Amino acid sequence: MSPSAIDTSQNGHAKHVDSGSSIFEIEDTDLSRLLDKPRPINIDRNRSFDERSFSEMSISLSPPRHFYRNSENSSRTFDHIDSLYSTSIHGFSSPRSNGFEPHPIVFEGWEALRRSVVQYRRQPVGTIAALDHSAEELNYDQVFVRDFVPSALAFLMNGEPEIVKNFILKTVHLQSREKKVDQFKLGEGVMPASFKVLHDPIRNSETLSADYGESAIGRVAPVDSGFWWIILLRAYTKSTGDTSLADMPECQRGMRLILSLCLSEGFDTFPTLLCADGCCMIDRRMGVYGYPIEIQALFFMALRCALQLLKHDDEGKEFADRIVKRLHALSYHMRSYFWLDIKQLNDIYRYKTEEYSHTAVNKFNVMPDSLPDWVFDFMPSRGGYFIGNVSPARMDFRWFCLGNCVAILSSLATPEQASAIMDLIEERWGELIGEMPLKICYPTMESHEWRIVTGCDPKNTSWSYHNGGSWPVLIWLLTAACIKTGRPQIARRAIEVAETRLLKDHWPEYYDGKLGRYIGKQARKFQTWSIAGYLLAKMMLEDPSHLGMISLEEDKQMKPHMKRSASWMC
Ligand code: GLC
């Protein structure tokens, strides 16, 4: 447990006991209020949510350290495991245990996660994307910023913040390098998609080499990396109570550079962020160019995290003002135009077109004929979601998992919208969860549409990979969203489904098929974020107070002219 441990022993109400700082208190009161919502969750860590969760999901968060000592197979991993533990700033070496034997999958998961840790100059700095030696490596031997997030959160929840701190400092250092694609210089704030450690056996030295999109397939810069970096910095600060990392000039500058990139003025008429295809988790051509929900939700969350982390000096204040204005405009735009439920669908179905002037109802001139047939069947009477993209005469009605979950976690979704998203997941269980959680998007594109939209991508064939494949990593986002909306039973059901296969199948990167029944055509095995995502989901279910690390309460931070200390409190 981290020093900002939450005491949940009285009345199930969360209260920080030893952070020595009041800046977290109000937010945690919010969390406990939130957890007291309609279907309350018992956040007393000494008791389980119900009998079932203890008998079927008994968890010790990580195998005890002596496990590694006794395990012949993992003797190779002693060094970095030891360094991870011995350098823990909290000075304890055994991961928490609630006295129960770990679930065998949890046990194996932690072992695999620790094997994926990458060392740089004898310090842990991240986790490799996949440890699958049987497959072609491509760039899976690198530390991806987005992939490291679930690993980082798992380490934070297990009271091991050091690797996260190292990662944050190394990546902010990489951000300051000059980056070029051919002769074109990229923006200063661009964070790498991934990096790797290069060993020079002659000089016996190590250096870091990073990819900002200039080596990536398709040469797209990762817009999401900078946002995840800010979100992780806030998670670290929240979890450890250590504000000194975020306060470092490097980190303040890193944040400001990212913000400068995405808050700069241009020709935009919308507050959403205009992006190229493939600039996020879906890093190939998949028709997500324009204003993809994944980026908009991460943008919103990163802005809110930055508002909490920016120092209140002149520069910080200037950014805070710009952030607050953007947050207002962005939330209005997203909640109004990206939101789809049965009523909204019916309205679009009946839209008039070619309206001119401020009074137009169909502002983007969307043609009702562009509504795909599937959306009428997919839309339940109860439920709704943020659609994939909105731009002039173009609405991408696909459902995307990451964007919708992050919308819930960041409170971009209103509480009503958040429960509607959960309702839809329940109502469309077969389609979205099926036999392996969780669809990256729904539905798939086939034949002509696949040819036109993906450019005939053989990896993204129908119901595979990014094109309607099922990605185990997404379980952590689903679980966090379930806890936030007071519906942990949905996550529990999904995890049970995943548990039947994940370990047996060696933690694949993704599954294929309409129901996610088949291990993905080109899926890597021992994909680190599949492992970390599962462990994280289990930890959050066991102790929902962890949610505060990755969740933000409703809009209070958006009030203009906020003082920094006050912004932490909301
Ligand atoms: C694939 C995924 C991307 C991930 C990378 C490494 O390219 O699309 O989101 O970061 O693999 O796992």
Boltz pocket constraint, residues with backbone or C-beta under 6 A from the ligand:
constraints:
  - pocket:
      binder: B
      contacts: [[A, 129], [A, 139], [A, 140], [A, 144], [A, 146], [A, 147], [A, 280], [A, 281], [A, 282], [A, 283]]
      max_distance: 6.0
